Amino acid sequence: MLMILKKLFKILPILGVTILMSCGDNYVPKPKAYLRLDYPKANYVKTEVEIPFSFEVNTLATRISKVNVDATTKSYGLNIGYPGLKGTIFLTYKAVNGDKKNLAGFLRDARKFTEKHMQKADEIPEYPYINNEEKVYGSFIEVKGNVASPAQFYVTDSVNHFLTGSLYFYARPNYDSILPAADYLQKDIKHLMATIEWK
């Protein structure tokens, strides 16, 4: 019994100090860390693709490919690939040929494409674009929410040219996850619109 008491007297001071040290400020867990994505500053160069218009593209876009060329209707598809961001801006050019019915149909098709996203979108703000000097008129449409295409646009000179574009990522449409990359590429789209020159 005496042996047990001696051991107890050795343990009690350690136990007492431990209890006193634990009685202090409340423990607050660290907040979850979020991934910080830093993208390089955009550096723009003029495109060297044979199409009826030119524009400036970010040097981060490593692939620009011309697809779906239809010489009879003078329509072109152009893909601007950003492999590092796992995204692509798809462009479609159509010749208006001075026909107001053509232009009305192209505008209707662009609107229908945006309307397809209305079910899943949280918000779809639209920003008109007007550049009288270069005769470029259109809209930039941001589609917020878990949608396949977070940005779309169209521009025209109202007489000869009509260009529409949309941004897609090679990932499941989770708005919070793709938002930094979407914001970065939306700036590229706006720069593309601002630098269009019709030929």
Order of alpha helices (4+ residues) and beta strands (2+ residues): alpha-beta-beta-beta-beta-beta-beta-alpha-beta-beta-beta-beta-beta-beta-alpha-beta
